[in-house]
Amino acid sequence: MDTKIYALIEANAAYENNQLLLPVLSDAIPKNPEALDLVSQLSNLAGEKNITLSMLKMSDIPLATSSGSVLSKTQKGFIPLPITFTIEGTFLSVISYLKDLITMRRVVTIQSMDFIPLKQTALPASGSGTLATLKVSVGILTYYETK
């Protein structure tokens, strides 16, 4: 019995020590789709990195069953939320955007990247001019909880 009490005391101490991390966990996989928040984060990140975000598309988000009732609380697990979008910017800006994308608090996995060819204009002989831009179609996958 003493061993079990000691284990409970240790578990409670670990819980108290890590209580500040609990909001981070709820940000990683939210209890609701929070699609607008995610779109806002993607857009703000694009603005920070000086790239253009366009053609954003996400799958249907089931908010209710066909009978009109809210999804059952007994359904447990994670629902995937695939999102595709196109970004356009300089090579370094695109790389920086993708690095920050995968280090967001919300769990985001890059599933696909398709590079879209652009017409490039020749730089003048002096070497001055604009940097070549890169256009990438990105497919990501994020989740939300059904508890």
Residue frames relative to the residue before (quaternion, step in Angstrom):
aa qw qx qy qz dx dy dz
M 1.0000 0.0000 0.0000 0.0000 0.00 0.00 0.00
D 0.6272 0.5466 -0.3274 0.4479 3.57 1.06 -0.80
T 0.6230 0.5442 -0.3317 0.4535 3.58 1.05 -0.78
K 0.6704 0.4927 -0.2983 0.4678 3.59 0.93 -0.86
I 0.6403 0.5122 -0.3265 0.4701 3.58 0.98 -0.78
Y 0.6469 0.5137 -0.3152 0.4672 3.57 0.97 -0.86
A 0.6480 0.5126 -0.3181 0.4649 3.61 0.98 -0.83
L 0.6467 0.5071 -0.3192 0.4719 3.60 1.02 -0.74
I 0.6353 0.5171 -0.3276 0.4708 3.59 1.01 -0.76
E 0.6549 0.5021 -0.3070 0.4740 3.60 0.98 -0.84
A 0.6486 0.5117 -0.3145 0.4675 3.59 0.97 -0.85
N 0.6491 0.5060 -0.3157 0.4722 3.59 0.98 -0.80
A 0.6437 0.5122 -0.3218 0.4689 3.60 0.99 -0.79
A 0.6464 0.5077 -0.3190 0.4720 3.59 0.98 -0.81
Y 0.6316 0.5274 -0.3215 0.4686 3.58 1.03 -0.80
E 0.6704 0.4955 -0.2977 0.4653 3.60 0.89 -0.91
N 0.6684 0.5109 -0.3010 0.4489 3.60 0.97 -0.84
N 0.7698 0.3489 -0.1786 0.5037 3.59 1.07 -0.69
Q 0.3410 0.7746 -0.4800 0.2308 3.58 1.23 0.21
L 0.6164 0.5507 -0.3512 0.4398 3.62 1.08 -0.58
L 0.6557 0.5215 -0.3145 0.4463 3.60 1.17 -0.49
L 0.4942 0.6924 -0.4230 0.3120 3.62 1.18 -0.33
P 0.6468 0.4955 -0.3563 0.4573 3.68 0.89 -0.66
V 0.5988 0.5562 -0.3602 0.4498 3.59 1.09 -0.62
L 0.6487 0.5147 -0.3126 0.4653 3.58 1.01 -0.79
S 0.6783 0.4703 -0.3077 0.4733 3.60 0.96 -0.75
D 0.6066 0.5218 -0.3580 0.4812 3.62 1.19 -0.39
A 0.6224 0.5764 -0.3433 0.4031 3.58 1.03 -0.74
I 0.7701 -0.0198 0.0267 0.6371 3.59 0.93 -0.89
P 0.2072 -0.8279 0.5093 0.1110 3.59 -0.04 1.29
K 0.5742 -0.6034 0.4400 0.3355 3.55 -1.29 0.38
N 0.7294 0.2668 -0.1835 0.6026 3.60 1.29 -0.27
P 0.6633 -0.5213 0.3341 0.4203 3.63 -1.13 0.39
E 0.0564 -0.8346 0.5417 0.0825 3.61 1.05 -0.78
A 0.0963 0.8499 -0.5084 0.0996 3.55 0.98 0.94
L 0.6615 0.5099 -0.3207 0.4467 3.61 0.91 -0.83
D 0.6269 0.5228 -0.3378 0.4685 3.59 1.03 -0.71
L 0.6601 0.5071 -0.3077 0.4609 3.57 0.96 -0.86
V 0.6440 0.5068 -0.3196 0.4757 3.60 0.96 -0.85
S 0.6390 0.5217 -0.3192 0.4665 3.57 1.01 -0.79
Q 0.6467 0.5109 -0.3180 0.4687 3.60 0.98 -0.81
L 0.6492 0.5117 -0.3168 0.4652 3.59 0.98 -0.86
S 0.6708 0.5009 -0.2875 0.4652 3.57 0.97 -0.88
N 0.6594 0.5024 -0.3089 0.4662 3.60 0.93 -0.87
L 0.6381 0.5213 -0.3223 0.4661 3.56 1.01 -0.79
A 0.6294 0.5266 -0.3281 0.4679 3.58 1.03 -0.77
G 0.6508 0.5160 -0.3131 0.4606 3.58 0.98 -0.82
E 0.6438 0.5273 -0.3129 0.4577 3.58 1.02 -0.82
K 0.7545 0.3972 -0.2006 0.4824 3.56 1.00 -0.85
N 0.4427 -0.7242 0.4312 0.3060 3.60 1.29 0.14
I 0.5285 0.5869 -0.4505 0.4162 3.56 0.87 0.90
T 0.4616 -0.6717 0.5146 0.2664 3.53 -1.30 0.46
L 0.1634 -0.7626 0.6213 0.0757 3.55 -0.92 0.98
S 0.1236 0.8007 -0.5746 0.1162 3.58 -0.76 1.02
M 0.8233 0.2848 -0.1983 0.4492 3.53 -1.42 0.09
L 0.2045 0.7893 -0.5481 0.1862 3.58 0.89 0.92
K 0.0412 0.7891 -0.6075 0.0813 3.55 -0.85 1.03
M 0.0046 -0.7873 0.6166 -0.0003 3.54 -0.97 0.88
S 0.5895 -0.5893 0.4220 0.3565 3.52 -1.22 0.52
D 0.6598 -0.4700 0.3924 0.4356 3.53 -1.31 0.16
I 0.2392 -0.7544 0.5969 0.1319 3.54 -1.06 0.80
P 0.2874 -0.7804 0.5255 0.1794 3.61 -0.45 1.14
L 0.1108 -0.8049 0.5821 0.0329 3.55 -0.54 1.20
A 0.7919 0.0754 -0.0293 0.6053 3.56 1.20 -0.52
T 0.5201 -0.6124 0.4869 0.3427 3.55 -1.24 0.39
S 0.7106 -0.4562 0.3112 0.4360 3.58 -1.26 0.15
S 0.6402 0.5150 -0.3306 0.4644 3.62 1.15 -0.49
G 0.5704 -0.6251 0.3663 0.3870 3.58 1.28 -0.11
S 0.5728 0.5861 -0.3962 0.4142 3.59 1.19 -0.14
V 0.5832 -0.5646 0.4463 0.3768 3.54 -1.21 0.50
L 0.6499 -0.5231 0.3727 0.4064 3.57 -1.14 0.63
S 0.5726 -0.6345 0.4152 0.3117 3.53 -1.00 0.91
K 0.4756 -0.6716 0.4963 0.2765 3.55 -1.03 0.84
T 0.6176 0.5621 -0.3568 0.4187 3.60 1.17 -0.35
Q 0.5536 0.5751 -0.4163 0.4353 3.58 1.19 -0.27
K 0.0596 -0.8059 0.5890 0.0067 3.56 -0.69 1.09
G 0.5423 0.6050 -0.4659 0.3504 3.51 -1.15 0.62
F 0.5088 -0.6279 0.5021 0.3078 3.49 -1.34 -0.21
I 0.2578 -0.7495 0.5928 0.1427 3.55 -1.02 0.87
P 0.3672 -0.7356 0.5200 0.2317 3.61 -0.74 1.00
L 0.1247 -0.7721 0.6205 0.0577 3.55 -1.14 0.71
P 0.1217 -0.8185 0.5582 0.0609 3.62 -0.09 1.25
I 0.0514 -0.7800 0.6236 -0.0093 3.56 -1.05 0.86
T 0.0710 -0.7705 0.6313 0.0529 3.57 -1.04 0.79
F 0.0943 0.7779 -0.6168 0.0745 3.55 -1.12 0.69
T 0.3513 -0.7134 0.5667 0.2157 3.53 -1.31 0.29
I 0.1003 -0.7729 0.6242 0.0533 3.55 -1.04 0.85
E 0.0639 -0.7887 0.6112 0.0171 3.53 -1.13 0.66
G 0.3411 0.7148 -0.5523 0.2602 3.53 -0.87 1.00
T 0.7045 -0.4034 0.3286 0.4827 3.54 -1.25 -0.24
F 0.6825 -0.4959 0.3409 0.4148 3.56 -1.21 0.45
L 0.6944 0.4771 -0.2815 0.4593 3.58 0.82 -0.99
S 0.6367 0.5217 -0.3287 0.4630 3.60 1.05 -0.73
V 0.6527 0.5072 -0.3112 0.4689 3.58 0.96 -0.86
I 0.6474 0.5086 -0.3165 0.4712 3.59 0.92 -0.87
S 0.6594 0.5045 -0.3063 0.4656 3.58 0.92 -0.88
Y 0.6307 0.5297 -0.3258 0.4643 3.61 1.02 -0.79
L 0.6844 0.4882 -0.2894 0.4577 3.58 0.87 -0.96
K 0.6295 0.5242 -0.3377 0.4636 3.61 1.02 -0.71
D 0.6874 0.4620 -0.2844 0.4828 3.57 0.94 -0.86
L 0.5857 0.5863 -0.3624 0.4265 3.58 1.12 -0.62
I 0.7450 0.4058 -0.2349 0.4745 3.58 0.84 -0.92
T 0.6869 0.4282 -0.3023 0.5034 3.60 1.23 -0.06
M 0.3318 0.7318 -0.5197 0.2904 3.60 1.21 0.41
R 0.6177 -0.5438 0.4053 0.3981 3.57 -1.22 0.37
R 0.6692 0.4602 -0.3004 0.5001 3.57 1.03 -0.75
V 0.5026 -0.6492 0.4773 0.3132 3.57 -0.97 0.85
V 0.0825 0.7773 -0.6132 0.1142 3.56 -0.68 1.18
T 0.0960 -0.7825 0.6143 0.0329 3.55 -0.89 1.00
I 0.3286 -0.7147 0.5763 0.2216 3.57 -0.89 0.89
Q 0.2135 -0.8017 0.5511 0.0889 3.55 -0.63 1.19
S 0.8152 -0.0350 0.0593 0.5751 3.57 0.97 -0.79
M 0.0473 -0.7471 0.6614 0.0467 3.49 -1.32 0.52
D 0.0440 -0.7793 0.6250 -0.0045 3.54 -0.78 1.08
F 0.2800 -0.7622 0.5639 0.1508 3.53 -0.74 1.09
I 0.2211 -0.7867 0.5701 0.0847 3.54 -0.75 1.13
P 0.3972 -0.7374 0.4871 0.2473 3.60 -0.64 1.08
L 0.1596 -0.7659 0.6185 0.0734 3.53 -1.12 0.81
K 0.5056 -0.6004 0.5039 0.3604 3.54 -1.17 0.47
Q 0.1909 -0.7885 0.5773 0.0918 3.54 -0.77 1.02
T 0.2966 -0.7304 0.5857 0.1882 3.53 -1.02 0.80
A 0.5160 -0.6486 0.4635 0.3134 3.54 -1.04 0.77
L 0.4180 -0.6900 0.5314 0.2583 3.53 -1.00 0.83
P 0.5520 -0.6065 0.4439 0.3611 3.60 -1.02 0.65
A 0.6669 -0.5244 0.3562 0.3916 3.56 -1.24 0.47
S 0.6199 0.5647 -0.3547 0.4135 3.57 1.09 -0.57
G 0.4927 -0.6810 0.4216 0.3402 3.60 1.24 -0.31
S 0.5935 0.5430 -0.3893 0.4487 3.56 1.22 -0.14
G 0.3810 0.7007 -0.5385 0.2719 3.55 -1.14 0.52
T 0.6648 -0.5018 0.3638 0.4170 3.53 -1.27 -0.11
L 0.5296 -0.6099 0.4836 0.3373 3.52 -1.22 0.50
A 0.5379 -0.6095 0.4688 0.3456 3.55 -1.11 0.63
T 0.3006 -0.7621 0.5468 0.1729 3.55 -1.01 0.82
L 0.2759 -0.7347 0.6056 0.1317 3.48 -1.30 0.55
K 0.1218 -0.7771 0.6149 0.0573 3.56 -0.98 0.87
V 0.0127 -0.8153 0.5749 -0.0680 3.55 -0.71 1.15
S 0.2471 -0.7179 0.6320 0.1553 3.55 -1.01 0.90
V 0.1092 -0.8219 0.5590 -0.0059 3.56 -0.61 1.21
G 0.1184 -0.7640 0.6306 0.0681 3.55 -1.01 0.87
I 0.0361 -0.8055 0.5914 -0.0126 3.56 -0.67 1.10
L 0.2066 -0.7464 0.6187 0.1319 3.52 -1.31 0.35
T 0.0159 0.7665 -0.6408 0.0389 3.54 -0.90 1.01
Y 0.3166 -0.7593 0.5464 0.1572 3.58 -1.23 0.29
Y 0.0647 -0.7405 0.6575 0.1229 3.48 -1.40 0.18
E 0.5144 -0.6804 0.4549 0.2560 3.51 -1.21 0.66
T 0.2993 -0.7668 0.5402 0.1754 3.58 -1.10 0.61
K 0.3902 0.7313 -0.4828 0.2826 3.61 1.19 0.25
